[in-house]
Amino acid sequence: MINTKIHIKVSLGYFLLAALLGVVLRTFVVAPMPINYRFIVHTHSHIALLGWVYIALTTLLYHLFLNKQELQRKYRRIFWFTQFCLLGMLLSFPFQGYALFSIVFSTLFLLASYWFSAFFIKNAPNSLKNTKAYICVKAALWFMIVSSLGPWALGAIMTILGPESIWYRLAIYFYLHFQYNGWMILALAGLLFYLLEKQQIIISPSIFKKFFWTTLVGIVLSFFLSTLWTQPELIYYILGGLGALLQLIGFGILIKIFYGNRLVLQSFISKFQFGILKLATVLLFVKMTLQLLTAMPYFSNLASTVLDFTIGYLHWTFLGVITVGLFFFLEFLGLIKLSKSSYIVYLLGFAITELLIFYKGIAGWLGWPLFEGHLKFLVIGSVLIPIALILILWQSKGEVSKAGI
């Protein structure tokens, strides 16, 4: 039987590496080093999204839906081919940025993600294919596939129009939007439904249908928010705002479902785990509210012109919503040991860096001065995140996963 705990440790290893690269980037601003800053940014972002989040999510999907003897060999091939792609990116991006070898390995990774998606959809048990969990996860995988149209378009855009074209930036935003709004967050919602359905909790089909279609349409339309920096026609602001509003409505329906079953939830998850889940919910609400705010021309212009707001928002989404959500599932399923101490250290690192990033953005917006030592405090806050990850890896050595959940 495949030990999914090991695969989760591999994903945490990538997260640790991405976090250390983040420290290098923060330190570079304070004490320049002989590195290419942009190349390290590319490495940091690819390893965080594709090494940590992608491997953690796909491992969870295999662990809960497909962990059967007859599928092990096929899954191993996909897993190790994916590692080959990630290591290729890790050994090429820091030295050449977007160039021949990094593009080759990035392209191979896209093929690996298609391979996993086809493998999952083909082999998911028939008993699960009518569940609300499977419906969400299948849609999430399709959003992941759709997001890859962005990277595929980049080659043609760079060749024909060049990297200065607005289409270059739009292709990147297209990829990111459908990655975190579509693939990652919807997959996490699917995992939540999996837990409820395993506890024999009945969810009204009509309520679920409202959640599902409101969320799906919202995800598609809210992409237009990522185009507002081009100052397009009014219709794009309306469509983007409608998408963000629909996502908030879908979120409200989801909260209603889980609030109505909170006593059942608390009966099979610990108080600590329930606290993690509640924090992920609050972070997601803030993320969606900020998203809706950017439908207004003033705030959309602000978000696109103040880089720190964009960075803060992306970190809020990936280090906050998605990572805290993953921590909940990994801790609940026994795939990691998340102690209160390591969790607090992580949250301190996240909170300090977010506060300082957003403060810098607000200072640039309102003309405030940056206080002395701002950049050094940002480095210190960044260091706390890899420390927390080292603690999690160390404390997870002897955990036994709840394979029967």
Helices and strands as residue ranges (DSSP letters): H 4-30, H 37-46, I 47-53, H 54-61, I 62-66, G 69-71, H 72-96, H 100-123, H 132-147, H 149-160, H 166-177, I 178-184, H 185-198, H 205-221, G 222-230, H 234-260, H 262-268, H 271-293, H 297-305, H 307-315, I 316-322, H 323-332, H 340-366, H 374-395
